[in-house]
Amino acid sequence: MKTILGRDHPLAIAGFAGPALLLFGVFILLPLLLAAAVTFTNHRLVSPEPTRYVGLENYARLLALKVVAVEPLRDAAGATLRDEDGVRFPTWRQTRRARPGLADYRPAWQFQLGERRVVLAATDPLFYRSLINTFLFALLVLPLQCGGALGLALLVNQRSAGRIFFRTVYFAPVVTSMVVASIVWSFMLNTDRGMINELLRAVTGDPNVGPDWLGESRYALPAIAVMSAWQGAGFQMLVFLAGLQSISPELYEAATLMGANAWQRFVHVTLPGLRNTIVFVIVSTLLLAFGLFTQVDVMTQGGPLDSTTTVVYHAVRTGFRQQDIGYGSTIAMVFFGIVLLVSVLQHVLVAKGGHE
C-alpha cells in the first residue's frame, strides 16, 4: 500500500529542506562557530607553541581605544611654540613617555581643535583605519554603481536597434574574473604608460600631466571604487531592467495625456514603480562593498600608506599571511557583527518607509 505525503507533512518538509539545511550547517554555520571559538585562543597556523585559551584578550587588543588630548609645546614663559606649519606638538613617542598608560597605543586618527591636538589612539589602529576605508568605499561605490546601472537600464530599455547587443556589452564585465579585471585596470591606471594618463596627455598636450592613480592616497581608493562600479553595474542593470519592464505602459500613457514631460514621468512613474527594486539593489551593493578584497589585493596590496586597506583585507592578511588565526578571526567576527547591525538597521528603515 502506497503512502502519499502532502506538502505540509513533516516528512515532506524535512525531505525538501534537509539538503539545504545540511549544506548551510556544514559550509556556513559550522565555520562561523569554529571562527567564534578560535577568537578566544592564540591559535596560529604554524607555531611550536600549543594553542591556549586567552579569553577576551583578542577583543581587548582589537577594540581598545582612547581619545587623547595633546597639549602644544610651550617655552619657559608658557607661550605656545610655533613654526612655519603652525602650532608645534610633542611627538607620539614623547606623549607615551609622559603617559605610561599609552604604552601599547598608536595613533589611528588625529585632528587639531584650537591649540590642542585630539588623537584617536588604539592598540590596533589599522583596524579603525580599515573600517573607515571600508565605509568610505561603500559611500563612493554605492551612487556610482547604482546610478550607472539605472542609467544603463533606461538606455537599453528603449525600443531601438541593437539594444540586445548593448545589453550584452554592458553585462560583459560582470562575467569577467575580478582578478583579470583588476589586472587590466592596473595597467590602465599606470602612471607612465597607462591608457588613462596617455589620454589625459593627448587631450591637454602636456607630457607631464597625469596623477599616480594607485600610488597616491587621495586617488587610490576612488580609483578602485570606479573600477568596482564598472565591473558590477551590469548585474544591477539587469535587475533594474526587469523592474522597468514590470511597470505598466498604461501609467506612462496616462501621464503623457496629463501633460507630463519625460522628467516628470521618470520622477512620478518610474521611480515609484522601482521602489522595491531600488531597495534590493542598494542593500545588495552595500553588502558586496563591505566585502571588498580582491581589487585591493591585486591592485594596491592595501597601500599606499594603508589608504586602501579594508577590514576584510586586514583580517585575511592577519590570519593567513601573518598566520595569526586567532586575531584574524576576531577581526572577522567583529566586522560580521557590524555588518549585521547595518543590515538590521537597513531592514528597519525600509520597513518603516514601506508603512509610510
C-alpha positions in Angstrom: 0.0 0.0 0.0 1.4 3.4 -1.0 1.5 6.3 1.3 1.1 9.7 -0.3 2.6 12.6 1.7 1.1 16.0 1.4 3.2 19.2 1.0 2.5 20.0 4.7 3.6 16.6 6.0 6.6 16.9 8.3 8.5 14.2 6.4 7.9 16.0 3.1 9.1 19.3 4.6 12.2 17.6 6.1 12.9 15.9 2.7 13.0 19.1 0.8 14.6 21.3 3.5 17.1 18.7 4.8 19.7 19.0 2.0 19.7 22.8 2.1 19.9 22.9 5.9 22.8 20.3 5.8 24.8 22.4 3.3 24.1 25.6 5.4 25.2 23.9 8.6 28.4 22.4 7.1 29.6 25.3 5.0 28.3 28.4 6.9 27.1 27.7 10.4 29.9 25.3 11.4 32.8 27.5 10.1 31.1 30.5 11.8 31.0 28.7 15.2 34.6 27.5 14.8 35.8 31.0 14.0 33.9 32.3 17.0 35.6 29.7 19.2 39.1 30.5 17.8 38.7 34.1 18.8 39.2 33.1 22.4 42.6 31.4 21.7 46.0 32.4 20.5 45.9 29.8 17.6 48.5 30.3 14.9 48.9 28.4 11.6 52.5 27.3 12.2 53.8 27.6 15.7 55.9 25.4 18.0 53.8 26.6 20.9 50.5 24.9 21.7 47.2 26.7 21.3 45.9 28.1 24.6 42.8 29.9 25.8 43.2 33.7 26.2 39.7 34.7 26.9 38.8 38.2 25.7 42.4 39.2 25.1 42.0 39.4 21.3 38.8 41.5 21.6 40.5 43.8 24.0 43.5 44.2 21.7 41.2 44.9 18.7 38.7 47.3 20.3 40.9 49.2 22.8 40.5 52.8 22.0 41.4 56.1 23.8 40.8 59.7 22.9 43.9 61.7 23.9 44.1 65.4 24.0 47.7 66.5 23.4 48.8 70.0 24.6 51.2 72.1 22.4 54.8 72.6 23.3 55.5 75.7 25.3 58.5 77.8 26.1 59.8 78.8 29.6 57.3 81.6 29.8 54.4 79.4 28.9 53.8 80.7 25.4 52.8 78.2 22.7 55.7 77.3 20.3 55.0 77.7 16.6 56.9 77.1 13.3 56.1 77.5 9.6 53.5 74.7 9.9 51.7 76.2 12.8 51.4 75.1 16.4 54.2 72.6 17.5 53.1 69.5 19.3 55.2 66.7 21.0 55.8 63.5 19.1 53.7 60.5 19.9 56.8 58.9 21.5 57.1 61.8 23.8 53.4 61.7 24.6 53.7 58.0 25.5 56.6 58.6 27.8 54.7 61.3 29.6 51.7 58.9 29.9 52.7 55.3 30.7 49.1 54.1 30.2 49.5 54.8 26.4 52.5 52.4 26.0 50.6 50.0 23.8 48.6 52.6 21.9 49.3 54.1 18.5 47.6 56.9 16.6 44.7 55.9 14.4 43.3 59.3 13.6 44.0 62.8 14.7 42.8 66.4 14.2 43.5 69.8 15.6 41.0 71.5 17.8 42.1 75.1 18.6 45.5 74.8 20.2 45.0 71.2 21.1 45.6 68.0 19.0 43.0 65.3 19.6 44.3 61.8 18.9 42.2 58.7 18.5 44.7 56.1 19.8 44.2 52.3 19.5 46.2 49.2 20.1 45.4 48.2 16.6 45.0 51.5 14.7 44.9 49.7 11.4 41.6 48.1 12.2 40.0 51.6 12.7 41.6 52.9 9.5 40.4 49.9 7.5 36.9 50.3 9.0 36.8 53.9 7.8 38.2 52.9 4.4 35.5 50.2 4.1 32.6 52.6 4.8 34.2 55.3 2.6 34.5 52.8 -0.3 30.8 51.8 0.2 29.8 55.5 0.1 31.8 56.0 -3.1 30.7 52.9 -5.0 27.0 53.0 -4.0 26.0 56.1 -6.0 28.4 55.2 -8.8 27.3 51.7 -9.3 23.5 52.1 -8.6 23.3 55.4 -10.6 25.2 54.0 -13.5 23.2 50.7 -13.5 19.9 52.7 -13.6 21.1 54.9 -16.4 22.2 51.8 -18.4 18.9 50.1 -17.8 16.9 53.2 -19.0 19.1 53.2 -22.2 18.7 49.5 -23.1 15.0 49.6 -22.3 14.4 51.9 -25.2 12.9 50.3 -28.4 15.9 50.9 -30.6 18.0 48.8 -32.9 20.9 47.0 -31.3 19.6 47.0 -27.8 20.4 43.3 -27.4 23.9 43.9 -28.4 24.3 46.8 -25.9 22.8 44.7 -23.1 25.4 42.1 -23.8 28.2 44.6 -23.9 27.2 46.3 -20.6 26.8 42.9 -18.9 30.2 41.5 -20.1 32.3 42.9 -17.2 30.1 41.0 -14.7 31.2 37.7 -16.1 34.8 38.7 -16.2 37.0 37.5 -13.4 37.6 40.2 -10.8 41.3 39.3 -10.8 41.6 39.7 -14.5 39.6 43.0 -14.4 41.8 44.3 -11.6 45.0 43.5 -13.6 43.6 45.2 -16.7 42.7 48.3 -14.7 46.1 48.3 -13.0 47.7 48.6 -16.5 45.2 51.3 -17.5 45.9 53.3 -14.3 49.7 53.0 -14.7 51.4 56.4 -14.2 53.8 56.2 -17.1 52.1 54.2 -19.8 48.6 53.8 -18.6 45.8 54.4 -21.1 44.0 57.0 -18.9 47.1 59.1 -18.3 48.1 58.8 -22.0 44.6 60.1 -22.9 44.9 63.0 -20.5 48.3 63.9 -22.0 46.8 63.7 -25.6 43.9 66.0 -24.6 45.9 68.5 -22.6 49.1 68.4 -24.7 51.2 68.3 -21.5 53.5 65.3 -21.4 53.9 65.6 -17.6 50.2 65.5 -16.7 48.6 62.5 -15.1 48.4 61.6 -11.4 49.7 58.4 -9.8 46.3 56.8 -9.5 47.3 53.8 -7.4 50.3 55.4 -5.7 48.7 58.4 -4.1 46.5 58.1 -1.1 43.9 60.6 -2.3 43.4 58.8 -5.6 43.8 55.1 -4.8 40.5 54.3 -3.1 38.4 56.4 -5.6 40.1 54.6 -8.5 39.3 51.2 -7.0 35.7 52.4 -6.5 35.3 53.4 -10.1 36.7 50.1 -11.3 34.4 48.2 -8.9 31.4 50.1 -10.1 32.3 49.4 -13.7 32.6 45.7 -13.1 29.4 45.3 -11.1 27.0 47.8 -12.7 25.9 45.2 -15.4 24.2 42.9 -12.9 22.3 45.8 -11.3 21.4 46.9 -14.8 19.6 43.6 -15.4 17.7 43.9 -12.1 16.6 47.5 -12.9 15.7 46.4 -16.4 13.4 43.7 -15.0 11.8 46.3 -12.7 11.3 48.8 -15.6 9.6 46.1 -17.7 7.2 45.3 -14.9 5.8 48.9 -14.9 2.6 49.1 -16.9 2.9 51.1 -20.1 -0.6 52.4 -19.3 0.8 54.5 -16.5 3.2 56.3 -18.9 0.4 56.8 -21.4 -1.8 58.3 -18.7 1.0 60.6 -17.5 1.6 61.7 -21.1 -2.1 62.5 -21.6 -1.9 64.6 -18.5 0.9 66.7 -19.9 3.8 65.2 -18.0 7.2 65.6 -19.7 10.0 62.9 -19.7 11.5 64.1 -16.3 8.1 64.2 -14.6 7.3 60.7 -15.9 10.6 59.5 -14.5 10.0 61.0 -11.1 6.4 60.2 -10.7 6.0 56.9 -12.6 9.4 55.2 -13.0 10.9 55.8 -9.5 7.8 54.8 -7.5 7.5 51.7 -9.7 11.1 50.8 -9.0 10.9 51.3 -5.2 11.4 47.7 -4.2 14.0 47.1 -7.0 16.0 50.1 -5.7 15.9 48.8 -2.2 17.2 45.4 -3.3 20.0 46.9 -5.4 21.1 49.3 -2.7 21.2 46.6 0.0 23.0 44.0 -2.2 25.5 46.6 -3.5 26.3 47.8 0.1 26.9 44.2 1.3 29.2 43.5 -1.6 31.0 46.7 -1.0 31.7 45.7 2.6 33.4 42.5 1.3 36.0 44.4 -0.8 39.1 42.3 -1.0 40.2 41.1 -4.5 40.7 44.6 -6.0 42.8 45.7 -3.1 44.9 42.6 -3.0 45.6 42.8 -6.8 45.9 46.5 -7.4 47.4 48.1 -4.2 48.0 45.4 -1.6 46.5 47.8 0.9 48.7 50.8 0.1 49.7 53.5 -0.3 50.1 54.0 3.5 47.2 51.7 4.2 44.8 54.1 2.4 43.0 51.2 0.7 43.2 48.6 3.4 39.8 47.3 4.2 38.6 45.2 7.1 38.3 42.0 5.1 41.8 42.5 3.7 43.2 43.3 7.1 41.6 40.1 8.5 42.9 37.9 5.7 46.4 39.4 5.9 46.5 38.9 9.6 45.1 35.4 9.6 46.9 33.8 6.7 49.9 35.9 5.8 50.9 36.7 9.4 49.4 33.3 10.4 47.7 34.8 13.5 44.4 32.8 13.1 43.0 33.8 16.5 43.3 37.5 16.0 42.3 37.4 12.3 39.1 35.5 13.3 38.4 38.2 15.9 38.6 40.9 13.2 36.2 38.9 11.1 33.7 38.3 13.9 33.6 41.9 15.0 33.2 43.0 11.4 30.4 40.4 11.0 28.6 42.0 13.9 29.0 45.5 12.4 27.6 44.4 9.0 24.8 42.5 10.7 23.9 45.7 12.6 23.9 47.8 9.5 21.7 45.2 7.7 19.2 45.2 10.5 19.1 49.0 10.5 18.5 49.0 6.8 15.7 46.5 7.2 14.1 48.6 9.9 14.3 51.8 7.8 13.0 50.1 4.7 10.1 48.6 6.6 9.3 51.9 8.2 9.4 53.6 4.8 7.1 51.0 3.4 4.4 51.5 6.1 4.5 55.3 5.5 
